[in-house]
Amino acid sequence: MGAPRVTPQEIVEMHRLYAKLGTYAAVGREIGRSGSTVAKYIKMQGVSLNIRLAVNNLMQTV
């Protein structure tokens, strides 16, 4: 089995921590994900439209 799926709430937290910590690796250590996973969701490259929309909606309410 692999790691559990990344949730939209977790992506919002990645963005918040990235703004604070400044590196993908530091965010990954903080939340228990790899730096490359964090980079994918900070850049939002290869992320499905559904996830992007959910993250945008969550970020507007925070």
N, C-alpha and C positions, 0 to 999 in steps of 0.2 A: 504494500500500500504506500502511498505517498503522503506528503504533508496535507493537512486539511486545506480546503479552498480558502482563498483570500476573500473576505467579505467587504462590501462597500464601506462599512464602518471602519474596518481596519485600514483601508486605503486612505480614508480621510485622516486617520491617526498618523499614517505614514507621511502625508503631506504636512501635517502640523509639526511632527518631529523633525522632518527634513528642514523646515524653515528654522527650527531652533538649533539643530545639531550640525547641519550643513553637509553631511556625507551619507551616502547610501549605507555604507558599512556600519556607521554608528546607529542609524535607525534600525538596521537589521538586528544588531546586537540587542537593542532596547526591546524590540517586539518579538524576537525569536524567529526571524526570517533571514534568508540570505540577502546579501547586498544586491545581487543581480535581480532578485524578486522585487526588492524595494525600487530599484532603478526602473524596472518595467512599469510599475504602477505610478511612479512619479512622472515618467515621460508619457505614460498612457499609450505606449506603442504596442500593438498587437492585443489590445484589450477590447473585448466585445462592446458594441454600442450599448447594450443593456446595462452593463457595468458602468460605462462612462456616464450614462444618464443618471443612474442611481447615485453615483458619487457627486455629480454636479448638483443634484437635488439636496443631498445631505450637506454639502459644503455651503449652500445658500442658507440653510437653516441654522448653521453653527455661528 
